[in-house]
């Protein structure tokens, strides 16, 4: 079946039991992956819940998948992406009404800066960074989940790191002192 079951448990036989076991074994991992993508724990939990609702509506799709865990991950991430797009559109509308809050209670300013910078990345780069650093997935796993060549994932990670370094650098050209030129003594 492709489901990684714990060895200390009996393998379920009914499709619904397989989905239940899949939830127990992978639910937390799926929440982490969705959280890395959305940056919001509530949205991540909602995405996983919605993915499992779909799985329970059609358990045979999960059981008959080549890899049920990968199927659930794909559905979860698709739901999370859809939620992210809706929230992003809502955010645009809300910014037109009132300015956003500058601080997030309970988070250190440097973490807020990193999360804000990640949200400024293009979708592909943001997904790669989120899955690699927050969901601890390898390049090959990300490639499989996103159905994208591993070279593309590596490129997205590299470009995202470069963009984040620039976004998070303290090297602000407005506040940086002008470079001093060194005279060689030959100019008059």
ZADO-1210 file (C-alpha; in nm, 4 decimals, padded with zeros to 6 digits):
<atoms>
<atom x="00.0000" y="00.0000" z="00.0000" code="UNK" pos="1"/>
<atom x="00.2905" y="00.2392" z="00.0485" code="UNK" pos="2"/>
<atom x="00.1747" y="00.3694" z="00.3874" code="UNK" pos="3"/>
<atom x="00.4527" y="00.3759" z="00.6440" code="UNK" pos="4"/>
<atom x="00.2885" y="00.2102" z="00.9406" code="UNK" pos="5"/>
<atom x="00.4486" y="00.1689" z="01.2764" code="UNK" pos="6"/>
<atom x="00.5783" y="-00.1805" z="01.3243" code="UNK" pos="7"/>
<atom x="00.4140" y="-00.2127" z="01.6649" code="UNK" pos="8"/>
<atom x="00.0659" y="-00.1720" z="01.5163" code="UNK" pos="9"/>
<atom x="-00.1526" y="-00.3940" z="01.3083" code="UNK" pos="10"/>
<atom x="-00.1936" y="-00.2838" z="00.9450" code="UNK" pos="11"/>
<atom x="-00.5520" y="-00.1603" z="00.8884" code="UNK" pos="12"/>
<atom x="-00.7559" y="-00.3350" z="00.6221" code="UNK" pos="13"/>
<atom x="-01.0462" y="-00.1013" z="00.5446" code="UNK" pos="14"/>
<atom x="-00.9842" y="00.2187" z="00.3429" code="UNK" pos="15"/>
<atom x="-01.1255" y="00.4331" z="00.6253" code="UNK" pos="16"/>
<atom x="-00.8972" y="00.2630" z="00.8777" code="UNK" pos="17"/>
<atom x="-00.5995" y="00.3320" z="00.6503" code="UNK" pos="18"/>
<atom x="-00.6887" y="00.7024" z="00.6404" code="UNK" pos="19"/>
<atom x="-00.7302" y="00.7064" z="01.0192" code="UNK" pos="20"/>
<atom x="-00.3881" y="00.5447" z="01.0634" code="UNK" pos="21"/>
<atom x="-00.2395" y="00.7860" z="00.8114" code="UNK" pos="22"/>
<atom x="-00.3735" y="01.0751" z="01.0158" code="UNK" pos="23"/>
<atom x="-00.2198" y="00.9382" z="01.3366" code="UNK" pos="24"/>
<atom x="00.1164" y="00.8717" z="01.1690" code="UNK" pos="25"/>
<atom x="00.1563" y="01.1801" z="00.9481" code="UNK" pos="26"/>
<atom x="-00.0842" y="01.4486" z="01.0710" code="UNK" pos="27"/>
<atom x="00.1846" y="01.6372" z="01.2641" code="UNK" pos="28"/>
<atom x="00.4303" y="01.6233" z="00.9729" code="UNK" pos="29"/>
<atom x="00.1634" y="01.7569" z="00.7362" code="UNK" pos="30"/>
<atom x="00.0837" y="02.0452" z="00.9726" code="UNK" pos="31"/>
<atom x="00.4539" y="02.1373" z="00.9807" code="UNK" pos="32"/>
<atom x="00.4775" y="02.1343" z="00.6009" code="UNK" pos="33"/>
<atom x="00.1622" y="02.3456" z="00.5657" code="UNK" pos="34"/>
<atom x="00.2842" y="02.5836" z="00.8381" code="UNK" pos="35"/>
<atom x="00.6118" y="02.6305" z="00.6569" code="UNK" pos="36"/>
<atom x="00.4183" y="02.7256" z="00.3469" code="UNK" pos="37"/>
<atom x="00.1579" y="02.9525" z="00.5060" code="UNK" pos="38"/>
<atom x="00.3426" y="03.0904" z="00.8076" code="UNK" pos="39"/>
<atom x="00.0227" y="03.0585" z="01.0109" code="UNK" pos="40"/>
<atom x="-00.0409" y="02.7629" z="01.2423" code="UNK" pos="41"/>
<atom x="-00.4186" y="02.7983" z="01.2285" code="UNK" pos="42"/>
<atom x="-00.4183" y="02.7997" z="00.8486" code="UNK" pos="43"/>
<atom x="-00.1829" y="02.5013" z="00.8463" code="UNK" pos="44"/>
<atom x="-00.4073" y="02.3016" z="01.0792" code="UNK" pos="45"/>
<atom x="-00.7132" y="02.3973" z="00.8737" code="UNK" pos="46"/>
<atom x="-00.5386" y="02.2849" z="00.5527" code="UNK" pos="47"/>
<atom x="-00.4541" y="01.9453" z="00.7023" code="UNK" pos="48"/>
<atom x="-00.8061" y="01.9086" z="00.8381" code="UNK" pos="49"/>
<atom x="-00.9554" y="01.9902" z="00.4978" code="UNK" pos="50"/>
<atom x="-00.7177" y="01.7463" z="00.3259" code="UNK" pos="51"/>
<atom x="-00.8237" y="01.4660" z="00.5603" code="UNK" pos="52"/>
<atom x="-01.1907" y="01.5518" z="00.5129" code="UNK" pos="53"/>
<atom x="-01.1332" y="01.4992" z="00.1407" code="UNK" pos="54"/>
<atom x="-00.9510" y="01.1749" z="00.2155" code="UNK" pos="55"/>
<atom x="-01.2394" y="01.0472" z="00.4313" code="UNK" pos="56"/>
<atom x="-01.4886" y="01.1408" z="00.1597" code="UNK" pos="57"/>
<atom x="-01.2984" y="00.9232" z="-00.0902" code="UNK" pos="58"/>
<atom x="-01.0775" y="00.6846" z="00.1099" code="UNK" pos="59"/>
<atom x="-01.0228" y="00.4538" z="-00.1867" code="UNK" pos="60"/>
<atom x="-00.8321" y="00.7331" z="-00.3659" code="UNK" pos="61"/>
<atom x="-00.5861" y="00.7428" z="-00.0787" code="UNK" pos="62"/>
<atom x="-00.5522" y="00.3650" z="-00.0491" code="UNK" pos="63"/>
<atom x="-00.5103" y="00.3190" z="-00.4250" code="UNK" pos="64"/>
<atom x="-00.2487" y="00.5936" z="-00.4554" code="UNK" pos="65"/>
<atom x="00.1071" y="00.4772" z="-00.5243" code="UNK" pos="66"/>
<atom x="00.2151" y="00.6574" z="-00.2074" code="UNK" pos="67"/>
<atom x="-00.0709" y="00.7592" z="00.0249" code="UNK" pos="68"/>
<atom x="00.1570" y="00.9831" z="00.2334" code="UNK" pos="69"/>
<atom x="00.2665" y="01.1733" z="-00.0771" code="UNK" pos="70"/>
<atom x="-00.0987" y="01.1953" z="-00.1898" code="UNK" pos="71"/>
<atom x="-00.1965" y="01.3485" z="00.1447" code="UNK" pos="72"/>
<atom x="00.1013" y="01.5857" z="00.1351" code="UNK" pos="73"/>
<atom x="00.0069" y="01.7018" z="-00.2140" code="UNK" pos="74"/>
<atom x="-00.3576" y="01.7586" z="-00.1200" code="UNK" pos="75"/>
<atom x="-00.2550" y="01.9384" z="00.2007" code="UNK" pos="76"/>
<atom x="-00.0132" y="02.1689" z="00.0202" code="UNK" pos="77"/>
<atom x="-00.2669" y="02.2415" z="-00.2545" code="UNK" pos="78"/>
<atom x="-00.5239" y="02.3383" z="00.0093" code="UNK" pos="79"/>
<atom x="-00.2630" y="02.5502" z="00.1902" code="UNK" pos="80"/>
<atom x="-00.1667" y="02.7257" z="-00.1354" code="UNK" pos="81"/>
<atom x="-00.5316" y="02.8043" z="-00.2061" code="UNK" pos="82"/>
<atom x="-00.5775" y="02.9428" z="00.1444" code="UNK" pos="83"/>
<atom x="-00.2578" y="03.1470" z="00.1100" code="UNK" pos="84"/>
<atom x="-00.3788" y="03.2996" z="-00.2182" code="UNK" pos="85"/>
<atom x="-00.7142" y="03.3887" z="-00.0643" code="UNK" pos="86"/>
<atom x="-00.5470" y="03.5436" z="00.2406" code="UNK" pos="87"/>
<atom x="-00.3073" y="03.7368" z="00.0195" code="UNK" pos="88"/>
<atom x="-00.5981" y="03.8810" z="-00.1799" code="UNK" pos="89"/>
<atom x="-00.7786" y="03.9619" z="00.1447" code="UNK" pos="90"/>
<atom x="-00.4612" y="04.1280" z="00.2746" code="UNK" pos="91"/>
<atom x="-00.4528" y="04.3584" z="-00.0260" code="UNK" pos="92"/>
<atom x="-00.8100" y="04.4630" z="00.0436" code="UNK" pos="93"/>
<atom x="-00.7457" y="04.5114" z="00.4160" code="UNK" pos="94"/>
<atom x="-00.4396" y="04.7272" z="00.3508" code="UNK" pos="95"/>
<atom x="-00.6629" y="04.9562" z="00.1505" code="UNK" pos="96"/>
<atom x="-00.8869" y="04.9942" z="00.4567" code="UNK" pos="97"/>
<atom x="-00.6304" y="05.0248" z="00.7397" code="UNK" pos="98"/>
<atom x="-00.2553" y="04.9864" z="00.7844" code="UNK" pos="99"/>
<atom x="-00.1341" y="04.6471" z="00.9058" code="UNK" pos="100"/>
<atom x="-00.0073" y="04.5927" z="01.2593" code="UNK" pos="101"/>
<atom x="00.3699" y="04.6306" z="01.2813" code="UNK" pos="102"/>
<atom x="00.4285" y="04.3800" z="01.5595" code="UNK" pos="103"/>
<atom x="00.3266" y="04.0227" z="01.6175" code="UNK" pos="104"/>
<atom x="00.2739" y="03.9420" z="01.9860" code="UNK" pos="105"/>
<atom x="00.4982" y="03.6652" z="02.1151" code="UNK" pos="106"/>
<atom x="00.7549" y="03.6742" z="01.8350" code="UNK" pos="107"/>
<atom x="01.0998" y="03.8257" z="01.8566" code="UNK" pos="108"/>
<atom x="01.1618" y="04.1134" z="01.6134" code="UNK" pos="109"/>
<atom x="01.4267" y="03.9157" z="01.4223" code="UNK" pos="110"/>
<atom x="01.1816" y="03.6289" z="01.3617" code="UNK" pos="111"/>
<atom x="00.9171" y="03.8742" z="01.2462" code="UNK" pos="112"/>
<atom x="01.1734" y="04.0215" z="01.0052" code="UNK" pos="113"/>
<atom x="01.2587" y="03.6768" z="00.8652" code="UNK" pos="114"/>
<atom x="00.8930" y="03.5774" z="00.8219" code="UNK" pos="115"/>
<atom x="00.8142" y="03.9131" z="00.6612" code="UNK" pos="116"/>
<atom x="01.1079" y="03.8728" z="00.4230" code="UNK" pos="117"/>
<atom x="00.9995" y="03.5183" z="00.3311" code="UNK" pos="118"/>
<atom x="00.6508" y="03.6452" z="00.2484" code="UNK" pos="119"/>
<atom x="00.8083" y="03.8890" z="-00.0017" code="UNK" pos="120"/>
<atom x="00.9671" y="03.6075" z="-00.2045" code="UNK" pos="121"/>
<atom x="00.8058" y="03.4778" z="-00.5236" code="UNK" pos="122"/>
<atom x="00.5769" y="03.1768" z="-00.4668" code="UNK" pos="123"/>
<atom x="00.8225" y="02.9117" z="-00.5897" code="UNK" pos="124"/>
<atom x="01.1088" y="03.0423" z="-00.3795" code="UNK" pos="125"/>
<atom x="00.8868" y="03.0819" z="-00.0727" code="UNK" pos="126"/>
<atom x="00.7613" y="02.7237" z="-00.1075" code="UNK" pos="127"/>
<atom x="01.1153" y="02.5872" z="-00.1448" code="UNK" pos="128"/>
<atom x="01.2439" y="02.7805" z="00.1596" code="UNK" pos="129"/>
<atom x="00.9425" y="02.6869" z="00.3705" code="UNK" pos="130"/>
<atom x="00.9605" y="02.3180" z="00.2912" code="UNK" pos="131"/>
<atom x="01.3394" y="02.2952" z="00.3191" code="UNK" pos="132"/>
<atom x="01.3958" y="02.4949" z="00.6365" code="UNK" pos="133"/>
<atom x="01.0675" y="02.4722" z="00.8240" code="UNK" pos="134"/>
<atom x="00.9482" y="02.1227" z="00.7237" code="UNK" pos="135"/>
<atom x="01.3047" y="01.9803" z="00.7125" code="UNK" pos="136"/>
<atom x="01.2522" y="01.8258" z="00.3705" code="UNK" pos="137"/>
<atom x="01.5386" y="01.7357" z="00.1389" code="UNK" pos="138"/>
<atom x="01.5671" y="01.8775" z="-00.2108" code="UNK" pos="139"/>
<atom x="01.4550" y="01.5407" z="-00.3496" code="UNK" pos="140"/>
<atom x="01.1478" y="01.5325" z="-00.1234" code="UNK" pos="141"/>
<atom x="01.0540" y="01.8877" z="-00.2217" code="UNK" pos="142"/>
<atom x="01.1045" y="01.7965" z="-00.5863" code="UNK" pos="143"/>
<atom x="00.8675" y="01.5032" z="-00.5473" code="UNK" pos="144"/>
<atom x="00.6015" y="01.7001" z="-00.3581" code="UNK" pos="145"/>
<atom x="00.6036" y="01.9972" z="-00.5949" code="UNK" pos="146"/>
<atom x="00.6526" y="01.7785" z="-00.9039" code="UNK" pos="147"/>
<atom x="00.9445" y="01.9999" z="-01.0039" code="UNK" pos="148"/>
<atom x="01.2969" y="01.8948" z="-01.1102" code="UNK" pos="149"/>
<atom x="01.5492" y="01.8937" z="-00.8242" code="UNK" pos="150"/>
<atom x="01.7715" y="02.1358" z="-01.0191" code="UNK" pos="151"/>
<atom x="01.4865" y="02.3858" z="-01.0204" code="UNK" pos="152"/>
<atom x="01.4394" y="02.3409" z="-00.6453" code="UNK" pos="153"/>
<atom x="01.8122" y="02.3982" z="-00.5872" code="UNK" pos="154"/>
<atom x="01.7971" y="02.7111" z="-00.8020" code="UNK" pos="155"/>
<atom x="01.4929" y="02.8415" z="-00.6147" code="UNK" pos="156"/>
<atom x="01.6646" y="02.7804" z="-00.2816" code="UNK" pos="157"/>
<atom x="01.9794" y="02.9610" z="-00.3958" code="UNK" pos="158"/>
<atom x="01.7852" y="03.2590" z="-00.5313" code="UNK" pos="159"/>
<atom x="01.5673" y="03.2721" z="-00.2218" code="UNK" pos="160"/>
<atom x="01.8732" y="03.2720" z="00.0049" code="UNK" pos="161"/>
<atom x="02.0264" y="03.5542" z="-00.1984" code="UNK" pos="162"/>
<atom x="01.7031" y="03.7544" z="-00.1871" code="UNK" pos="163"/>
<atom x="01.6655" y="03.6959" z="00.1871" code="UNK" pos="164"/>
<atom x="02.0241" y="03.8023" z="00.2484" code="UNK" pos="165"/>
<atom x="01.9563" y="04.1248" z="00.0631" code="UNK" pos="166"/>
<atom x="01.6197" y="04.1819" z="00.2329" code="UNK" pos="167"/>
<atom x="01.7617" y="04.1155" z="00.5786" code="UNK" pos="168"/>
<atom x="02.0957" y="04.2929" z="00.5421" code="UNK" pos="169"/>
<atom x="02.1770" y="04.5896" z="00.7613" code="UNK" pos="170"/>
<atom x="02.3536" y="04.7431" z="00.4641" code="UNK" pos="171"/>
<atom x="02.1054" y="05.0211" z="00.3879" code="UNK" pos="172"/>
<atom x="02.2395" y="05.2556" z="00.1169" code="UNK" pos="173"/>
<atom x="02.0556" y="05.5503" z="00.2739" code="UNK" pos="174"/>
<atom x="02.2196" y="05.5129" z="00.6163" code="UNK" pos="175"/>
<atom x="02.5527" y="05.3697" z="00.4983" code="UNK" pos="176"/>
<atom x="02.8402" y="05.6212" z="00.5084" code="UNK" pos="177"/>
<atom x="02.9880" y="05.7157" z="00.1724" code="UNK" pos="178"/>
<atom x="03.2957" y="05.5193" z="00.0702" code="UNK" pos="179"/>
<atom x="03.6174" y="05.7080" z="00.1106" code="UNK" pos="180"/>
<atom x="03.8486" y="05.7109" z="-00.1844" code="UNK" pos="181"/>
<atom x="04.2151" y="05.6581" z="-00.1211" code="UNK" pos="182"/>
<atom x="04.4478" y="05.8975" z="-00.2919" code="UNK" pos="183"/>
<atom x="04.7520" y="05.7459" z="-00.4575" code="UNK" pos="184"/>
<atom x="04.9249" y="06.0796" z="-00.4681" code="UNK" pos="185"/>
<atom x="04.9392" y="06.0918" z="-00.8481" code="UNK" pos="186"/>
<atom x="04.6239" y="06.3049" z="-00.8859" code="UNK" pos="187"/>
<atom x="04.6689" y="06.6837" z="-00.8694" code="UNK" pos="188"/>
</atoms>
